């Protein structure tokens, strides 16, 4: 399974999860079977409120699941429309959230859980 996690800075598996999907500086993309990962810079990180376009950066990546610290309703709706599952990650590192994911301990994000305002 390919998982995408928005990160606030690249420290590999110790990267902190970004609090807002659309404004993340980068995405960590991981294959859960091989544990191989790579970091993709988000060229859409700076934008007007409600004009996030991070999915343009992920086009063609075939991501099945996302682990986020926070996400807006519009971005969540787009991800769900693509058939992806979105999980609420720990506010700690990528490694901590992936460990919780492997144990089935991460809750899914619903529209009621989305950010109502823009924050970093």
C-alpha positions in Angstrom: 0.0 0.0 0.0 1.2 3.5 -0.8 0.7 6.0 2.0 1.2 9.8 1.8 2.0 11.8 4.9 2.3 15.6 4.9 5.5 16.7 6.8 6.7 20.0 8.1 10.4 19.2 7.5 12.3 16.3 6.0 13.9 14.2 8.7 13.1 10.9 7.2 11.1 8.6 9.4 11.5 11.2 12.2 9.9 13.9 10.1 7.1 15.8 12.1 3.6 15.5 10.6 2.4 18.8 9.3 -0.8 20.2 10.9 -2.4 21.2 7.6 -2.4 19.0 4.5 -2.8 21.8 2.0 0.0 24.0 3.3 2.6 21.2 4.0 6.1 21.9 2.6 6.5 18.3 1.6 4.9 14.9 1.4 6.5 11.7 2.5 5.4 8.8 0.2 5.9 5.3 1.6 5.3 1.8 0.3 4.2 -0.1 3.4 5.3 -3.5 1.9 8.9 -2.5 1.1 9.2 0.3 3.7 10.8 2.4 0.9 10.0 6.1 1.0 10.7 9.3 -0.8 10.0 12.9 -0.1 8.1 15.1 -2.6 8.2 18.9 -2.2 4.8 20.6 -2.3 5.1 23.4 -4.9 1.5 24.3 -4.0 2.3 25.1 -0.3 1.8 28.9 -0.6 -1.7 29.8 -1.7 -4.7 31.9 -0.8 -7.0 30.4 1.8 -9.4 27.8 0.1 -7.1 27.6 -2.9 -5.0 24.6 -1.9 -3.9 22.4 -4.8 -1.7 19.8 -3.2 -3.3 17.0 -5.2 -1.7 18.5 -8.3 1.6 17.6 -6.7 0.5 14.0 -6.2 -1.0 13.4 -9.6 0.0 9.9 -10.8 1.3 8.7 -7.5 -1.6 6.1 -6.9 -1.8 6.8 -3.2 -4.2 4.6 -1.3 -4.1 6.2 2.1 -3.2 9.5 3.8 -2.1 10.1 7.3 -2.7 13.8 8.2 -2.4 16.0 11.2 -5.2 18.3 9.9 -7.1 18.7 6.6 -9.7 21.0 5.2 -13.2 19.8 4.1 -12.5 20.4 0.4 -9.2 18.5 0.3 -10.8 15.6 2.3 -13.7 15.4 -0.1 -11.3 15.2 -3.1 -9.3 12.4 -1.5 -12.4 10.5 -0.5 -13.7 10.9 -4.1 -10.5 9.3 -5.3 -11.2 6.3 -3.2 -8.4 7.0 -0.6 -8.7 6.5 3.1 -7.6 9.4 5.3 -6.4 8.8 8.8 -5.7 11.2 11.7 -2.1 10.8 12.5 -0.3 11.4 15.8 1.1 14.9 16.1 4.6 13.3 16.5 6.8 11.7 13.9 6.0 9.8 10.8 7.4 6.7 12.5 5.0 7.0 15.4 2.0 7.4 13.1 3.1 4.5 10.9 3.4 2.3 14.0 -0.1 3.3 15.1 -1.3 2.7 11.6 0.2 -0.8 11.5 -1.7 -1.6 14.8 -5.0 -0.3 13.4 -5.0 2.4 16.0 -5.4 5.5 13.8 -9.0 6.9 13.4 -10.3 7.8 10.0 -11.0 11.5 9.3 -14.6 12.4 8.6 -16.0 15.7 7.4 -16.8 16.6 11.0 -13.1 16.3 11.8 -11.8 18.8 9.2 -10.2 22.2 9.8 -12.6 25.1 9.7 -9.8 27.7 9.3 -6.3 27.9 7.8 -3.3 27.3 10.0 0.2 26.1 9.6 
